[in-house]
Amino acid sequence: MAKKTDEMPIMEHLEELRRVLIISIVGTTIFAVAAYFFSDQILARLLQPITSLGHKTYFTGITEAIFVKIKVSFFAGFLAALPVILWQIWSFIIPALKKNERIYFTLFVIISFLSFVGGVAFGFFGVFSLGVTFLLQFAGPQLDPMLTIDKYISFTLSFLLPFGIIFEFPLVSYFLAKFEIVSYAFLAKNRRYAILAIVALAAVITPTPDVITCLMVSGPMYLLFEISASIVRVVERRIARKRQREELEDMAEMQAR
């Protein structure tokens, strides 16, 4: 963009924001259309936790199968278009930042994409697959699950998306600590409240009301909280050492004079 963001009138801001939204939506739609041709392969991967146990899924409505494929395609399209979406956000915000802030924000965009995709992958392979296997084993030999494809896919996507979001916690914590907005002492002092907030958030974002699913989500969230707190502590120590070096250099200069 030719103009600085802070020099642009409000209407131009809105026009730029509209452009960002349109490009993001169009990009997601294009990737979703492309993903539709691979929807059977994507479904096979998402169904692997139950098909590996010998179970099948069913659909009860005429349009249920096609809408499930569309839902899966848009989920895959969103993940594929995420670099485009983040790039648009980057291009909208970057003109208003200083040179050193641009470097940090660029790194933030790149790492946030990797963190989101990594969170979704961890949620599926590290938690979801094991959780589904564990829960289905409670049925025993007398009961056979009749899983409908729409409910299963809705449950799966609702379970995975929060993992992409919560995997941003360490990255956000790093930048908050870098700009000295949050401290390790604050996080440590409010750890008990963080646990309550994590459990409450897990109860809200989990698609089912059972306690086991809530614990499956809240466990990794709390682990990420502790990782975030450790990152904040490391950043604080680095800032303290840097300030100490600067103070020693200033004292040396004053003595030299």
QUIBEL-V573648 format. One record per residue. PSI is psi in degrees with one decimal (none if undefined). OMEGA is omega as a letter, one per 30 degrees, with the letter a starting at -180 (999 if undefined). Layout:
<<PSI;OMEGA> <PSI;OMEGA>>
This chain:
<<139.4;a> <-35.3;a> <147.9;l> <143.5;a> <-37.4;a> <-10.4;l> <-6.3;a> <138.8;l> <166.1;a> <-35.0;a> <-36.5;l> <-34.7;l> <-47.5;a> <-36.8;l> <-42.0;l> <-39.9;l> <-39.6;l> <-40.0;l> <-41.9;l> <-45.5;a> <-42.6;a> <-47.1;a> <-39.4;l> <-44.1;l> <-44.1;l> <-42.8;l> <-43.7;l> <-42.1;a> <-42.5;l> <-45.9;l> <-32.8;l> <-40.4;l> <-42.7;l> <-39.4;a> <-24.7;a> <-34.1;l> <-14.6;l> <16.7;a> <-33.4;l> <-41.6;l> <-39.2;l> <-43.1;l> <-41.1;l> <-39.0;l> <-42.9;a> <-29.3;a> <-5.4;a> <-37.9;l> <-29.9;a> <-32.8;l> <-29.8;l> <-19.6;l> <1.3;l> <10.6;a> <157.7;l> <161.9;l> <156.7;a> <160.7;l> <141.9;a> <-5.7;l> <155.9;a> <-40.9;a> <1.4;a> <-43.3;a> <-45.7;a> <-39.2;l> <-31.6;l> <-42.7;l> <-38.4;l> <-41.9;l> <-46.3;l> <-38.8;a> <-41.4;l> <-32.7;l> <-48.1;l> <-37.9;l> <-38.1;l> <-44.6;l> <-41.7;l> <-33.9;a> <-3.5;a> <-40.7;l> <-38.1;l> <-43.4;a> <-46.5;l> <-35.9;l> <-39.8;l> <-42.0;l> <-42.4;l> <-46.7;a> <-25.5;l> <-37.5;a> <-33.4;a> <-34.2;a> <-23.1;a> <-3.4;a> <155.5;l> <172.7;a> <-48.3;a> <-31.9;l> <-32.0;l> <-38.5;l> <-46.8;l> <-42.9;a> <-37.0;l> <-44.9;l> <-38.2;l> <-43.4;a> <-46.2;a> <-48.5;a> <-32.7;l> <-36.5;l> <-48.0;l> <-37.3;l> <-41.6;a> <-49.4;l> <-40.5;l> <-36.3;l> <-41.5;l> <-43.1;l> <-43.2;l> <-40.6;l> <-37.9;a> <-53.3;a> <-31.2;a> <-27.0;a> <-52.5;a> <-51.3;a> <-45.2;l> <-39.0;a> <-43.0;l> <-44.6;l> <-43.0;a> <-43.5;a> <-38.7;a> <-23.8;l> <-17.7;l> <-16.4;a> <-33.9;a> <179.5;a> <-17.6;a> <-21.5;a> <135.3;l> <126.4;l> <137.0;l> <91.0;a> <123.6;l> <142.3;a> <-37.0;a> <-46.2;l> <-38.3;a> <-46.7;a> <-39.4;l> <-43.0;l> <-43.8;a> <-49.9;a> <-39.7;l> <-26.5;l> <-37.7;a> <-38.7;a> <-43.9;l> <-30.6;l> <-36.3;l> <-36.8;a> <-46.4;a> <-19.4;l> <-5.3;l> <-12.7;a> <-51.0;a> <-39.1;l> <-46.6;l> <-41.1;l> <-37.7;l> <-48.7;a> <-34.2;l> <-38.8;l> <-36.5;l> <-38.4;l> <10.1;l> <39.3;l> <-32.8;l> <150.1;a> <160.0;l> <-36.6;l> <-39.4;l> <-44.1;a> <-42.4;a> <-38.9;a> <-33.0;a> <24.9;a> <-41.8;a> <-37.1;l> <-32.7;l> <-39.8;l> <-45.5;l> <-42.5;a> <-38.2;l> <-45.6;l> <-41.3;l> <-41.9;l> <-40.8;l> <-37.7;l> <-31.2;a> <-42.8;a> <-18.0;l> <137.1;a> <-8.9;l> <152.2;a> <0.9;a> <153.3;a> <-35.2;a> <-45.4;l> <-39.4;l> <-43.1;l> <-33.7;l> <-31.8;l> <-42.4;a> <-29.0;l> <-57.6;l> <-32.3;l> <-42.1;l> <-37.7;l> <-41.4;l> <-32.1;l> <-44.7;l> <-38.5;l> <-41.6;l> <-42.3;l> <-40.4;l> <-39.2;l> <-43.6;l> <-40.8;a> <-43.0;l> <-43.4;l> <-41.9;l> <-43.4;l> <-39.8;l> <-42.0;l> <-40.8;l> <-42.7;l> <-37.8;l> <-42.8;l> <-37.6;l> <-41.3;l> <-42.0;l> <-39.5;l> <-41.5;l> <-39.4;l> <-40.4;l> <-41.8;l> <-39.1;l> <-39.2;l> <-40.5;l> <-38.7;l> <-33.2;a> <-30.5;l> <none;999>>
